[in-house]
Amino acid sequence: MTPADFMRQYGTRLVLIPANSKNPGRKDWHAATSTLVEIERHVGRGGNIGLLTGSGAGIVDIDLDCPEALALASIYLPETGAVFGRASKPASHRLYIAPGAIYECFSDPSDGSTLMELRAPGRDGGAHQTLIPPSTADGECREWINDRIELATIDASILGRRVAWLAIGCLVMRHVSEHAARRPGWDLPDLLWEYNQQLGRRAYRWAGQLAPDERPRDVKPRRDYTNAELRLDEVVAAIVNDFDWHDWNRAGLAIYDASGGSQLGFICFDDLSSRSSKYDPHAVLERWKNYRRSPPNRIGLGTLVHLAKQAGWKRSAA
């Protein structure tokens, strides 16, 4: 597939880049537009082509920088029919359609080396581009792995999680065990934590979890809770979390007041928060600490019961 064909099929914006270079060579490259004729002429003269990630259908690039990522990608990442690379790193780029994906770079905290990048628009609106076939740089030509190019479509949040777990797998393979890395499971961050807390802490963050020393102390057995505490647990579990930030914070205030800031209250708040695609366990913990510094006094269990009833909850006979 030629760059012009790629542009026709996916409506993406392509960037004209000088021959044998990765740099567009101009500050406004992300705003420039090129016609199909200009692209064909540029390629015909030996020029390189960059794909503006996020443009068109929302195309993003997973750039696999380390040997571990190349070895594990087929295990952790969704399949796609758009894979390319170069002689020294075949299949090092995988393209997906994932509207709304956000740029992220994953690096090894022990030495700062890059493991991989999810190349997409930045959180602050910054632009990113990736060199696509048949461009040549560093003496190597980019080439498609398959003759037929078909991009897989995947939800941006799901793709982000899959890439994050691939990064965790890379750390496990590099520092702990290749055998474990090739058999992904929820315990991979635990393995890294046992080996090295710096590596483990980074893995927990990528997985959207709190590190062991950030979690609340073990809560008491359920049989030891009062009826009021158990009722709180039941009510919060029934609430549908489709909140914006304001309503989420309001629910958190109500949980804090109803629980008296207890450990169970935090767990209820964290559980409610986790039922959102925006879930960030560190943000939840920071909010809870903020409630402790400035406890609420005008909101409580009544608000939570109201929200639960809106979701169809009815108090159980127990």
C-alpha positions as CSV (number, residue, x, y, z in Angstrom):
1,M,0.0,0.0,0.0
2,T,1.4,3.4,-1.0
3,P,1.1,6.4,1.3
4,A,-1.4,7.9,-1.1
5,D,-3.5,4.8,-1.0
6,F,-3.3,4.8,2.8
7,M,-4.5,8.4,2.9
8,R,-7.4,7.6,0.5
9,Q,-8.6,4.7,2.6
10,Y,-8.3,6.1,6.1
11,G,-8.5,9.8,5.5
12,T,-5.4,10.4,7.7
13,R,-3.0,13.4,7.4
14,L,0.4,12.6,6.1
15,V,3.5,14.7,6.7
16,L,6.2,15.4,4.1
17,I,9.6,14.7,5.5
18,P,13.0,15.2,3.8
19,A,14.7,12.1,2.4
20,N,16.7,10.0,5.0
21,S,15.3,12.0,7.9
22,K,12.8,11.5,10.7
23,N,12.4,15.2,11.3
24,P,9.9,17.2,9.3
25,G,12.3,20.1,9.4
26,R,9.6,22.8,10.1
27,K,7.9,24.0,13.2
28,D,4.4,24.0,11.8
29,W,4.6,20.5,10.4
30,H,1.5,19.3,12.4
31,A,-0.7,22.0,10.9
32,A,0.5,21.6,7.3
33,T,-1.7,19.7,4.8
34,S,-0.6,17.9,1.7
35,T,-2.7,16.7,-1.3
36,L,-2.5,13.2,-2.8
37,V,-0.6,14.6,-5.8
38,E,2.0,16.3,-3.5
39,I,2.4,13.1,-1.5
40,E,3.0,11.0,-4.7
41,R,5.5,13.4,-6.1
42,H,7.3,13.7,-2.8
43,V,7.6,9.9,-2.5
44,G,8.6,9.7,-6.2
45,R,11.6,12.0,-5.4
46,G,12.7,9.7,-2.5
47,G,11.2,11.8,0.3
48,N,9.9,10.3,3.5
49,I,6.3,10.3,4.8
50,G,5.1,10.6,8.4
51,L,1.7,9.7,9.7
52,L,0.1,12.3,12.0
53,T,-1.3,10.1,14.8
54,G,-4.8,10.7,15.8
55,S,-5.8,12.2,12.5
56,G,-8.4,10.7,10.1
57,A,-10.1,7.8,11.7
58,G,-8.1,8.2,14.9
59,I,-5.0,6.1,13.9
60,V,-2.4,5.5,16.6
61,D,1.0,3.8,16.5
62,I,2.5,1.4,19.1
63,D,6.2,1.9,18.7
64,L,8.1,-1.1,20.3
65,D,11.6,0.1,21.2
66,C,13.1,-2.8,23.3
67,P,13.7,-6.4,22.5
68,E,11.3,-7.5,25.3
69,A,8.4,-5.6,23.7
70,L,9.1,-7.1,20.3
71,A,9.1,-10.6,21.9
72,L,6.0,-10.2,23.9
73,A,3.8,-7.9,21.7
74,S,1.8,-10.7,20.0
75,I,0.9,-12.0,23.5
76,Y,-0.3,-8.7,25.0
77,L,-1.5,-6.5,22.2
78,P,-4.6,-7.0,20.0
79,E,-4.1,-8.3,16.5
80,T,-4.0,-5.8,13.7
81,G,-3.3,-6.1,10.0
82,A,-1.1,-3.0,9.9
83,V,2.3,-3.9,11.1
84,F,5.6,-2.6,9.8
85,G,9.3,-2.2,10.8
86,R,12.8,-2.3,9.4
87,A,15.5,-4.9,9.0
88,S,16.9,-4.5,12.5
89,K,13.5,-4.3,14.1
90,P,10.9,-6.0,12.0
91,A,7.3,-5.7,13.3
92,S,8.3,-2.9,15.6
93,H,5.3,-0.7,14.8
94,R,1.6,-1.6,15.1
95,L,-1.2,0.7,13.9
96,Y,-4.7,0.7,15.3
97,I,-7.8,2.9,15.0
98,A,-8.4,4.1,18.5
99,P,-10.2,7.5,18.6
100,G,-9.4,9.4,21.8
101,A,-6.2,7.6,22.7
102,I,-3.6,9.7,24.5
103,Y,0.2,9.6,24.0
104,E,2.1,7.7,26.6
105,C,5.8,6.7,26.9
106,F,6.8,3.7,29.0
107,S,10.3,3.5,30.4
108,D,12.3,1.3,32.7
109,P,12.7,3.1,36.0
110,S,16.0,1.4,36.7
111,D,17.9,3.0,33.8
112,G,15.4,5.3,32.0
113,S,15.5,3.4,28.8
114,T,12.3,3.5,26.7
115,L,10.3,0.3,26.4
116,M,7.6,1.5,24.0
117,E,5.5,4.5,23.1
118,L,1.8,4.8,22.4
119,R,2.0,7.5,19.8
120,A,-1.2,9.5,19.8
121,P,-2.1,13.1,20.4
122,G,-0.7,14.5,23.7
123,R,-2.8,15.3,26.7
124,D,-2.1,19.0,26.2
125,G,-2.9,18.8,22.4
126,G,0.7,18.2,21.3
127,A,1.1,16.4,18.0
128,H,3.1,13.2,17.2
129,Q,4.1,11.6,13.9
130,T,5.6,8.3,13.0
131,L,7.6,7.4,9.9
132,I,5.7,4.9,7.6
133,P,6.7,2.8,4.6
134,P,8.4,3.2,2.3
135,S,10.4,5.9,4.2
136,T,14.1,5.3,4.9
137,A,16.1,6.6,7.9
138,D,19.3,5.5,9.6
139,G,20.0,3.5,6.4
140,E,17.0,1.2,6.8
141,C,13.7,1.2,4.8
142,R,10.4,0.9,6.6
143,E,8.4,-2.1,5.2
144,W,4.9,-3.5,5.8
145,I,4.9,-7.0,7.1
146,N,1.7,-8.0,5.2
147,D,0.7,-7.3,1.7
148,R,-2.9,-6.4,2.7
149,I,-3.1,-3.6,5.2
150,E,-6.1,-3.6,7.5
151,L,-6.1,-1.6,10.7
152,A,-7.9,-3.1,13.7
153,T,-10.4,-0.8,15.6
154,I,-10.2,-0.9,19.4
155,D,-11.5,1.2,22.3
156,A,-8.8,3.7,23.3
157,S,-9.1,2.8,27.0
158,I,-8.7,-0.9,26.3
159,L,-5.7,-0.4,24.0
160,G,-4.1,1.8,26.7
161,R,-4.5,-0.9,29.3
162,R,-3.1,-3.6,26.9
163,V,0.0,-1.4,26.2
164,A,0.4,-0.8,29.9
165,W,0.4,-4.5,30.7
166,L,2.9,-5.1,27.9
167,A,5.2,-2.6,29.5
168,I,4.8,-4.5,32.8
169,G,5.5,-7.7,31.0
170,C,8.7,-6.2,29.6
171,L,9.9,-5.3,33.1
172,V,9.2,-8.8,34.3
173,M,11.0,-10.4,31.4
174,R,14.0,-8.1,31.8
175,H,14.4,-8.3,35.5
176,V,12.6,-11.3,36.9
177,S,11.5,-14.2,34.6
178,E,10.9,-14.6,30.9
179,H,8.7,-17.6,31.7
180,A,6.4,-15.4,33.9
181,A,6.3,-12.6,31.4
182,R,5.1,-15.0,28.6
183,R,2.2,-16.0,30.9
184,P,0.5,-12.7,31.8
185,G,-1.5,-12.6,35.0
186,W,-2.6,-10.0,37.6
187,D,0.3,-11.0,39.8
188,L,3.0,-9.6,37.6
189,P,3.2,-6.2,39.5
190,D,3.5,-8.3,42.7
191,L,6.4,-10.2,41.3
192,L,8.2,-7.0,40.5
193,W,7.4,-5.5,43.9
194,E,9.0,-8.5,45.6
195,Y,12.1,-8.2,43.4
196,N,12.4,-4.4,43.5
197,Q,10.0,-1.9,44.9
198,Q,11.0,0.8,42.4
199,L,10.0,-1.5,39.5
200,G,6.9,-2.7,41.4
201,R,5.7,0.8,42.1
202,R,5.9,1.7,38.4
203,A,4.1,-1.5,37.4
204,Y,1.3,-0.9,39.9
205,R,0.9,2.7,38.6
206,W,0.7,1.4,35.0
207,A,-1.9,-1.2,36.0
208,G,-4.0,1.5,37.7
209,Q,-3.4,0.1,41.1
210,L,-2.0,1.3,44.4
211,A,1.3,-0.1,45.6
212,P,1.1,-2.2,48.8
213,D,2.5,0.6,51.0
214,E,-0.1,3.0,49.5
215,R,-3.1,0.8,50.3
216,P,-5.2,1.2,53.5
217,R,-4.5,-1.3,56.3
218,D,-6.3,-4.6,56.2
219,V,-9.9,-4.1,57.1
220,K,-11.6,-6.2,59.8
221,P,-13.7,-9.3,58.9
222,R,-17.2,-8.5,57.6
223,R,-18.8,-10.2,60.6
224,D,-17.3,-7.5,62.8
225,Y,-19.0,-4.6,61.0
226,T,-22.1,-2.9,62.4
227,N,-25.4,-3.0,60.6
228,A,-24.9,0.7,59.7
229,E,-21.5,-0.1,58.1
230,L,-22.9,-3.0,56.1
231,R,-25.7,-0.9,54.9
232,L,-23.3,1.7,53.6
233,D,-21.4,-1.1,51.7
234,E,-24.7,-2.3,50.2
235,V,-25.9,1.2,49.2
236,V,-22.6,2.3,47.6
237,A,-22.4,-1.0,45.6
238,A,-25.8,-0.2,44.0
239,I,-24.8,3.3,42.8
240,V,-24.1,3.7,39.1
241,N,-21.0,5.7,38.5
242,D,-21.6,7.9,35.4
243,F,-20.5,11.0,37.3
244,D,-18.5,14.0,36.2
245,W,-15.8,15.2,38.6
246,H,-18.2,17.3,40.6
247,D,-20.7,14.5,41.2
248,W,-17.9,12.0,41.9
249,N,-16.4,14.3,44.5
250,R,-19.9,14.8,46.0
251,A,-20.4,11.1,46.4
252,G,-17.0,10.8,48.0
253,L,-17.8,13.4,50.5
254,A,-21.1,11.6,51.4
255,I,-19.2,8.3,51.8
256,Y,-16.6,9.9,54.0
257,D,-19.3,11.4,56.3
258,A,-21.4,8.3,56.4
259,S,-18.4,6.1,57.3
260,G,-16.7,8.5,59.6
261,G,-13.7,8.3,57.4
262,S,-13.2,4.6,58.2
263,Q,-11.2,2.0,56.2
264,L,-14.4,0.5,54.9
265,G,-15.5,3.9,53.7
266,F,-12.3,4.3,51.7
267,I,-12.8,0.8,50.1
268,C,-16.4,1.8,49.2
269,F,-15.2,5.0,47.6
270,D,-12.5,3.2,45.7
271,D,-14.9,0.5,44.5
272,L,-17.4,3.2,43.3
273,S,-14.6,5.1,41.6
274,S,-13.2,1.9,39.9
275,R,-16.5,1.6,38.0
276,S,-15.5,4.5,35.7
277,S,-13.2,4.5,32.7
278,K,-11.5,7.6,34.3
279,Y,-10.5,5.6,37.4
280,D,-7.2,6.6,38.9
281,P,-6.5,5.0,42.3
282,H,-4.0,7.6,43.2
283,A,-6.5,10.4,42.6
284,V,-9.0,8.5,44.8
285,L,-6.5,8.2,47.6
286,E,-5.6,11.9,47.4
287,R,-9.3,12.9,47.5
288,W,-9.8,10.8,50.6
289,K,-6.8,12.4,52.3
290,N,-8.3,15.8,51.4
291,Y,-11.6,14.8,53.0
292,R,-9.7,14.0,56.2
293,R,-8.1,17.4,56.2
294,S,-11.5,19.1,55.7
295,P,-14.3,16.8,56.7
296,P,-17.8,17.3,55.2
297,N,-20.7,18.2,57.4
298,R,-23.6,18.8,55.1
299,I,-23.8,15.6,53.2
300,G,-24.0,11.9,54.1
301,L,-25.8,8.6,53.9
302,G,-29.1,10.2,52.7
303,T,-27.4,11.4,49.5
304,L,-26.1,7.9,48.9
305,V,-29.4,6.3,49.5
306,H,-31.0,8.7,47.0
307,L,-28.4,7.8,44.4
308,A,-28.8,4.1,45.0
309,K,-32.6,4.3,44.7
310,Q,-32.2,6.2,41.4
311,A,-30.4,3.1,40.2
312,G,-33.2,0.8,41.3
313,W,-31.8,-0.2,44.7
314,K,-34.2,-1.4,47.4
315,R,-33.1,-2.1,51.0
316,S,-32.7,-5.8,51.5
317,A,-34.6,-7.6,54.2
318,A,-31.3,-8.5,55.9
